Protein backbone atom coordinates (compact mmCIF):
# COMPACT_ATOMS: atom_id res chain seq x y z
CA UNK A 1 0.00 0.00 0.00
CA UNK A 2 1.32 3.41 -0.95
CA UNK A 3 0.05 6.88 -0.20
CA UNK A 4 1.29 9.33 -2.81
CA UNK A 5 1.60 13.02 -1.89
CA UNK A 6 0.88 15.32 -4.83
CA UNK A 7 1.76 18.65 -3.23
CA UNK A 8 4.28 19.36 -5.98
CA UNK A 9 1.63 18.82 -8.67
CA UNK A 10 -0.79 21.24 -7.00
CA UNK A 11 2.00 23.77 -6.41
CA UNK A 12 2.86 23.66 -10.11
CA UNK A 13 -0.80 24.09 -11.11
CA UNK A 14 -1.06 27.14 -8.84
CA UNK A 15 2.41 28.41 -9.84
CA UNK A 16 3.45 28.61 -6.20
CA UNK A 17 7.00 28.15 -4.93
CA UNK A 18 8.01 26.00 -1.99
CA UNK A 19 9.01 29.11 -0.04
CA UNK A 20 5.70 30.87 -0.74
CA UNK A 21 3.61 27.86 0.32
CA UNK A 22 5.70 27.28 3.44
CA UNK A 23 5.18 30.90 4.48
CA UNK A 24 1.43 30.75 3.81
CA UNK A 25 0.89 27.60 5.87
CA UNK A 26 3.38 28.36 8.62
CA UNK A 27 5.83 25.47 8.38
CA UNK A 28 9.51 25.37 7.47
CA UNK A 29 10.63 24.83 3.90
CA UNK A 30 12.52 21.74 5.09
CA UNK A 31 9.35 20.15 6.53
CA UNK A 32 7.34 21.03 3.44
CA UNK A 33 10.09 19.54 1.27
CA UNK A 34 9.92 16.28 3.23
CA UNK A 35 6.19 16.17 2.64
CA UNK A 36 6.53 17.15 -1.03
CA UNK A 37 9.05 14.41 -1.77
CA UNK A 38 6.89 11.73 -0.13
CA UNK A 39 9.34 11.02 2.69
CA UNK A 40 6.91 12.08 5.45
CA UNK A 41 5.43 9.31 7.59
CA UNK A 42 2.44 11.38 8.74
CA UNK A 43 0.66 14.68 8.21
CA UNK A 44 -1.46 16.58 10.70
CA UNK A 45 -4.98 17.41 9.64
CA UNK A 46 -4.30 21.05 10.50
CA UNK A 47 -1.35 21.05 8.07
CA UNK A 48 -3.40 19.33 5.37
CA UNK A 49 -6.18 21.87 5.92
CA UNK A 50 -3.72 24.78 5.61
CA UNK A 51 -2.24 23.32 2.40
CA UNK A 52 -5.71 22.87 0.90
CA UNK A 53 -6.67 26.42 1.84
CA UNK A 54 -3.46 27.91 0.41
CA UNK A 55 -3.67 25.89 -2.82
CA UNK A 56 -7.48 26.14 -3.12
CA UNK A 57 -7.91 22.38 -3.44
CA UNK A 58 -9.37 19.32 -1.71
CA UNK A 59 -7.45 16.72 0.37
CA UNK A 60 -8.00 14.22 -2.44
CA UNK A 61 -6.02 16.50 -4.75
CA UNK A 62 -3.07 16.22 -2.37
CA UNK A 63 -3.23 12.57 -1.24
CA UNK A 64 -3.62 9.55 -3.49
CA UNK A 65 -3.67 5.80 -2.75
CA UNK A 66 -1.94 3.33 -5.09
CA UNK A 67 -1.58 -0.38 -4.60
CA UNK A 68 1.97 -1.72 -4.82
CORLIN-V628960 format. One line per field, one symbol per residue. phi: phi as a letter, one per 40 degrees, with the letter a starting at -180 (. if undefined). psi: psi as a letter, one per 20 degrees, with the letter a starting at -180 (. if undefined). burial: # if it has 24 or more other ideal C-beta (glycine too) atoms within 12 Angstrom, else .. Layout:
BEGIN
phi = ???
psi = ???
burial = ???
END
This chain:
BEGIN
phi = .bbbbbccccccccfbcccccdcccgbccccccccccgcccaaccccccccccccfabdcccbabbcc
psi = ppppokghghgghjlprgggggghikrqhghhggghijiqirpqhhggggggghjlaqhihgpqppq.
burial = ....####.##....#.#..##..#.#....#..##...#..#...##.###.##.#....##.....
END
